[in-house]
Amino acid sequence: MATIRARREPPPFRPATVVDVIRRGDRLVRLTLAGPALADLDPGLPAASVRLLVPDPSERGGTDPVALPTWNGNEFLRSDGSRPPIRTLTPLRHAVSDRLDVEVVLHGDGPLAGWVAGDPLGDPTAISGTGRGYTIDPDAPAFVLAGDESAVPAISVLLAALADEVPATPVHVIIEAAEPAAEVDLPAHPTATVTWRGRAEAARPGDELHRAIAELDLATGTRVWAAGEAAGVHRIRQHLFDERGLPRPHAVVRGYWKVGRGGDDDEG
Ligand SMILES: Cc1cc2nc3c(=O)[nH]c(=O)nc-3n(C[C@H](O)[C@H](O)[C@H](O)COP(=O)(O)OP(=O)(O)OC[C@H]3O[C@@H](n4cnc5c(N)ncnc54)[C@H](O)[C@@H]3O)c2cc1C
C-alpha cells in the first residue's frame, strides 16, 4: 500500500484587504495589503516568500473577508474540497505595521496576473507566511543578483539590504526582461552596477540571464543569488556549479515559475 507522507503545515492564512494599487511599470504592479492580522507578520530575511490567496470572482468587490482555506495535511483546500488559486510572492516591508506590499508581474494569463490586471483595489485576500529568505555573508568580496521580472521584488529587497549592511561591497545586478517596458526603478546602492537584458522573442526564458552570467568575471568568493523560470535557472545552476566550480554555499538559485505550468509550488 502506498504511504502518503504528510507535508509540513505552512503558517495559516491571515485575512487582508487590498488598500492601494500602484503601477510600478508597464508590467509590474504593487499591491498594499492591510489588516489587523498582518500586524505581527514578520517579512523575514530579504527575498523571503509569502503565499497569497487569489480571491474567487464571487468574493471580489464585496466587504466580506475571503473564505480561508484549511490545511488537509497535504494542501490548502476550500470547504467544498476544491483547490483555491494560491501563488507565491515576495513580501516587501511597509512603513505601517499592519500593512505589507507585494509586487506582481503582469505576464499574461494566470489567476494572480489576471486578478491584478483587473483592478483589485478593495478586494479581500489572505496571506500565509513567511518562507525562508537569504542570509547575507558580510565577508563576501562581491555579490551578483540575477533574475527575471518575477525576481525584481526580491532583487529590490536584497539590493536595499546590501546597501544597508555592506555598502562598500560591489554588487552586479542583472535582470532579464521580456520587453524593454518592463524596466523599473531599483533601490539606490552606492556601488551597484545594474544591467537590464532584453529577451529575444524566440529565446527561452533564462537564456539571456545565463549568457550574462557566463560573461561575468567572478572574483573568488563572489556570492550569487539568482531566480527565475525553473528550467532556465537549472541551466544557470549547472553553469555555476559544474562549469565554474562555485562552492555550493556560495550560490542560491531558485525556480520561481515554470513554463506552461500554473501553480503555487513554492520551493521555500
Ligand atoms: C519564492 C518565490 C517568490 C516569488 N516572488 C514573486 C514576486 O514577488 N512577484 C511575482 O510576480 N512573482 C513572484 N513569484 C513567481 C509567481 O509565484 C509565479 O509567476 C506565479 O506562477 C504567477 O501566478 P499566475 O496565477 O499569474 O500564473 P500561473 O497560473 O501560475 O501560470 C499561468 C501561465 O503563466 C506562466 N507564468 C507564470 N508566471 C510567469 C511569469 N512571471 N512570467 C511569464 N510567464 C509566467 C506559467 O508558465 C503558466 O503557463 C515568486 C515565486 C517564488 C517561488
The ligand as a MOL file (V3000), in Angstrom:
LIG
                    3D

  0  0  0     0  0            999 V3000
M  V30 BEGIN CTAB
M  V30 COUNTS 53 58 0 0 0
M  V30 BEGIN ATOM
M  V30 1 C 9.8270 32.2810 -3.5860 0
M  V30 2 C 9.0640 32.9080 -4.7660 0
M  V30 3 C 8.8940 34.2860 -4.8100 0
M  V30 4 C 8.1990 34.8730 -5.8770 0
M  V30 5 N 8.0100 36.2340 -5.8950 0
M  V30 6 C 7.2960 36.8050 -6.9010 0
M  V30 7 C 7.0140 38.2090 -6.8730 0
M  V30 8 O 7.3680 38.9340 -5.9300 0
M  V30 9 N 6.2900 38.7310 -7.9140 0
M  V30 10 C 5.8270 37.9310 -8.9620 0
M  V30 11 O 5.1560 38.4530 -9.8740 0
M  V30 12 N 6.0880 36.6010 -8.9950 0
M  V30 13 C 6.7810 36.0220 -7.9760 0
M  V30 14 N 6.9940 34.6640 -7.9760 0
M  V30 15 C 6.5230 33.8940 -9.1380 0
M  V30 16 C 4.9920 33.6550 -9.1160 0
M  V30 17 O 4.6550 32.8690 -7.9700 0
M  V30 18 C 4.5960 32.8990 -10.3950 0
M  V30 19 O 4.9370 33.6690 -11.5110 0
M  V30 20 C 3.1210 32.5040 -10.4340 0
M  V30 21 O 3.0350 31.3080 -11.1730 0
M  V30 22 C 2.1970 33.5260 -11.0970 0
M  V30 23 O 0.8460 33.0770 -10.9290 0
M  V30 24 P -0.2990 33.3340 -12.0330 0
M  V30 25 O -1.5720 32.8980 -11.3790 0
M  V30 26 O -0.1820 34.7200 -12.5550 0
M  V30 27 O 0.0820 32.3610 -13.2240 0
M  V30 28 P 0.0070 30.7510 -13.2070 0
M  V30 29 O -1.4060 30.2790 -13.1790 0
M  V30 30 O 0.8690 30.2390 -12.1120 0
M  V30 31 O 0.6470 30.4060 -14.6090 0
M  V30 32 C -0.1040 30.5500 -15.8330 0
M  V30 33 C 0.8590 30.5140 -17.0030 0
M  V30 34 O 1.6960 31.6640 -16.9530 0
M  V30 35 C 3.0700 31.2960 -16.9280 0
M  V30 36 N 3.7680 32.1970 -15.9880 0
M  V30 37 C 3.6680 32.1910 -14.6420 0
M  V30 38 N 4.4380 33.1650 -14.0970 0
M  V30 39 C 5.0490 33.7880 -15.1350 0
M  V30 40 C 5.9600 34.8750 -15.2390 0
M  V30 41 N 6.4340 35.5320 -14.1540 0
M  V30 42 N 6.3500 35.2590 -16.4730 0
M  V30 43 C 5.9040 34.6460 -17.5830 0
M  V30 44 N 5.0260 33.6000 -17.5570 0
M  V30 45 C 4.6090 33.1890 -16.3490 0
M  V30 46 C 3.0960 29.8370 -16.4750 0
M  V30 47 O 4.1760 29.1560 -17.0240 0
M  V30 48 C 1.7760 29.2950 -16.9910 0
M  V30 49 O 1.9260 28.8440 -18.3000 0
M  V30 50 C 7.6680 34.0580 -6.9250 0
M  V30 51 C 7.8180 32.6580 -6.8370 0
M  V30 52 C 8.5110 32.0850 -5.7800 0
M  V30 53 C 8.6470 30.5730 -5.7190 0
M  V30 END ATOM
M  V30 BEGIN BOND
M  V30 1 1 1 2
M  V30 2 1 2 3
M  V30 3 2 2 52
M  V30 4 2 3 4
M  V30 5 1 4 5
M  V30 6 1 4 50
M  V30 7 2 5 6
M  V30 8 1 6 7
M  V30 9 1 6 13
M  V30 10 2 7 8
M  V30 11 1 7 9
M  V30 12 1 9 10
M  V30 13 2 10 11
M  V30 14 1 10 12
M  V30 15 2 12 13
M  V30 16 1 13 14
M  V30 17 1 14 15
M  V30 18 1 14 50
M  V30 19 1 15 16
M  V30 20 1 16 17
M  V30 21 1 16 18
M  V30 22 1 18 19
M  V30 23 1 18 20
M  V30 24 1 20 21
M  V30 25 1 20 22
M  V30 26 1 22 23
M  V30 27 1 23 24
M  V30 28 2 24 25
M  V30 29 1 24 26
M  V30 30 1 24 27
M  V30 31 1 27 28
M  V30 32 2 28 29
M  V30 33 1 28 30
M  V30 34 1 28 31
M  V30 35 1 31 32
M  V30 36 1 32 33
M  V30 37 1 33 34
M  V30 38 1 33 48
M  V30 39 1 34 35
M  V30 40 1 35 36
M  V30 41 1 35 46
M  V30 42 1 36 37
M  V30 43 1 36 45
M  V30 44 2 37 38
M  V30 45 1 38 39
M  V30 46 1 39 40
M  V30 47 2 39 45
M  V30 48 1 40 41
M  V30 49 2 40 42
M  V30 50 1 42 43
M  V30 51 2 43 44
M  V30 52 1 44 45
M  V30 53 1 46 47
M  V30 54 1 46 48
M  V30 55 1 48 49
M  V30 56 2 50 51
M  V30 57 1 51 52
M  V30 58 1 52 53
M  V30 END BOND
M  V30 END CTAB
M  END
